[in-house]
């Protein structure tokens, strides 16, 4: 591929997200979402193989459906109230439709069916963009919606945490596991979105950091399933030694970074008297923690059946840049003490 083409597509991705983040009018926000979708589709399908093409088709159909629902909701609100502003959407039907359309955009349960299958058909680089950058614009629109229908947000959030945990239990493909991990983390954000937008935003940024570390880790080791994780000791011993901390941070195990947002969300829910919701959300974390422990077991306690002939890979010069992974993994492991300061800064 000509280097100019990825530059144009990535610039279009940035343009679409920036346009949505800066807009207060539904049509401009919708244009930004569509530019975002159209820019990532060539990146997803540039590998001429049936799996990426199938994943791209499923992604396009899901995003087109969500975009149609969002457009209909904004036009219905303008027809009934005369308002095109995002923060002035007051009609309950329009609000519900817009919420469901944006939920489908980012892959929240029960509108999550497309997410694991699409992510499984992509390479790790494009999957990283889909799991992180593509969630910024819809999430920004969700934060701008007027607070209403808290029961819908809490129901979708709790369902996402449960489905994200149950769905990843019997998976052997790392990209599907990361997809269900994304669904579970987004569920935690939805639980607190109507009560504390800044806490949900901090959870999203923390999730981006941890997911970036996990994707780059698997890309450096060139692993796409659990069985291939057993070879990582011979490829990169030092990296494999800290890899369990990165994975367990995704699971929210203290004292790693991923524990901070979950603890703050549980504290917020209990302070609002939602003790049962907080209890079920905390229990759903055990499901996710189980398949994260499977990954750490395969990576650190499992050895390949035979030795690799020739020079061991870790003695060869690694041409891939490792500085981004070093920075992201440090933040993933050690950022817990400064999370309250970050939250107060956002407030």
HELIX and SHEET records of a PDB file:
HELIX    1   1 UNK A    3  UNK A   22  1                                  20    
HELIX    2   2 UNK A   26  UNK A   45  1                                  20    
HELIX    3   3 UNK A   50  UNK A   81  1                                  32    
HELIX    4   4 UNK A   86  UNK A   88  5                                   3    
HELIX    5   5 UNK A   92  UNK A  106  1                                  15    
HELIX    6   6 UNK A  113  UNK A  120  1                                   8    
HELIX    7   7 UNK A  124  UNK A  131  1                                   8    
HELIX    8   8 UNK A  134  UNK A  144  1                                  11    
HELIX    9   9 UNK A  150  UNK A  167  1                                  18    
HELIX   10  10 UNK A  174  UNK A  193  1                                  20    
HELIX   11  11 UNK A  197  UNK A  221  1                                  25    
HELIX   12  12 UNK A  227  UNK A  231  5                                   5    
HELIX   13  13 UNK A  232  UNK A  235  1                                   4    
HELIX   14  14 UNK A  237  UNK A  250  1                                  14    
HELIX   15  15 UNK A  257  UNK A  271  1                                  15    
HELIX   16  16 UNK A  275  UNK A  300  1                                  26    
HELIX   17  17 UNK A  313  UNK A  315  5                                   3    
HELIX   18  18 UNK A  323  UNK A  334  1                                  12    
HELIX   19  19 UNK A  336  UNK A  338  5                                   3    
HELIX   20  20 UNK A  339  UNK A  346  1                                   8    
END                                                                             
